[in-house]
Amino acid sequence: MTPFENTLNTCKNLINNKKNIILLGTGNNGKTYLINTLESENYLKNYTIFHEFPINTNILSNPYITCIHNINDAKNIDPDSFTLINTNHIFYH
């Protein structure tokens, strides 16, 4: 199984358990493709999707999936309220 497939399956399990997901990674590694894949497979129909991390974190509704480039972007969010997935190993091009 590829790193992308492993990460996709991890996300599906988290979604099935209604967990908030934050995807951490540099640009061009597969975060958007991952979200688009989950969305096209109807996994995110009950999720709020933020392709870019919202500046105003008060608008984060449960459940949600979003992307960050730097771990400090999520420093003001309760760490117990989401699962962080490091996507730097995916390298989807």
Phi, psi and omega per residue, in radians:
M1 nan 2.400 -3.120
T2 -1.330 2.821 3.051
P3 -0.991 -0.653 3.114
F4 -1.106 -0.811 -3.135
E5 -1.094 -0.682 3.082
N6 -1.086 -0.790 3.140
T7 -1.158 -0.701 3.088
L8 -1.042 -0.798 3.126
N9 -1.137 -0.669 3.072
T10 -1.057 -0.794 3.127
C11 -1.087 -0.746 3.133
K12 -1.051 -0.726 3.100
N13 -1.120 -0.742 3.112
L14 -1.121 -0.715 3.136
I15 -1.129 -0.731 3.112
N16 -1.061 -0.421 3.098
N17 -1.769 0.212 3.073
K18 0.976 0.719 3.122
K19 -1.604 2.539 3.009
N20 -1.292 2.470 -3.059
I21 -2.240 2.286 2.991
I22 -2.078 2.134 3.110
L23 -1.646 2.104 -3.135
L24 -1.806 2.270 3.063
G25 3.074 2.744 3.063
T26 -1.228 3.067 3.139
G27 -1.214 2.713 3.041
N28 1.069 0.695 3.096
N29 -2.117 -0.048 3.025
G30 2.093 0.051 -3.117
K31 -1.060 -0.875 -3.122
T32 -1.163 -0.722 3.108
Y33 -1.073 -0.697 3.111
L34 -1.083 -0.835 3.115
I35 -1.085 -0.772 3.141
N36 -1.096 -0.654 3.093
T37 -1.135 -0.812 3.108
L38 -1.065 -0.693 -3.139
E39 -1.187 -0.743 -3.123
S40 -1.191 -0.416 3.085
E41 -1.610 0.185 3.094
N42 1.110 0.421 3.079
Y43 -1.359 -0.407 -3.019
L44 -1.817 0.325 -3.071
K45 -1.112 -0.423 3.117
N46 -1.878 0.263 -3.106
Y47 -1.909 2.593 2.935
T48 -1.552 2.247 -3.077
I49 -1.908 2.180 3.015
F50 -2.097 1.852 3.114
H51 -1.179 -0.470 3.038
E52 -2.118 2.455 -3.112
F53 -1.073 2.229 -3.115
P54 -1.232 2.403 3.090
I55 -1.133 -0.733 3.101
N56 -1.564 1.713 -3.083
T57 -1.256 -0.135 3.090
N58 -1.195 -0.307 -3.135
I59 -1.524 -0.046 3.096
L60 -1.164 2.061 3.116
S61 -1.917 2.751 -3.111
N62 -1.674 2.488 -0.300
P63 -1.417 2.772 -3.124
Y64 -2.467 2.814 2.976
I65 -2.346 2.367 -3.123
T66 -2.608 3.022 -3.105
C67 -2.160 2.527 3.007
I68 -2.369 2.723 3.095
H69 -1.788 -0.340 -3.065
N70 -2.409 2.347 -3.111
I71 -1.020 -0.497 3.134
N72 -1.145 -0.335 3.106
D73 -1.071 -0.473 -3.086
A74 -1.812 0.249 -3.036
K75 -1.143 -0.403 -3.117
N76 -1.651 0.170 3.138
I77 -1.891 2.418 3.107
D78 -0.967 2.079 -3.084
P79 -1.112 -0.320 3.101
D80 -1.461 -0.068 -3.061
S81 -1.661 -0.033 -3.119
F82 -2.640 2.888 2.996
T83 -1.927 2.236 3.126
L84 -1.661 2.231 3.093
I85 -2.072 2.067 3.103
N86 -1.404 2.023 -3.089
T87 -1.774 0.168 -3.103
N88 -1.106 -0.309 -3.133
H89 -1.531 -0.142 -3.066
I90 -1.291 -0.902 -3.131
F91 0.883 0.992 3.069
Y92 -1.406 2.238 3.122
H93 -2.215 nan nan
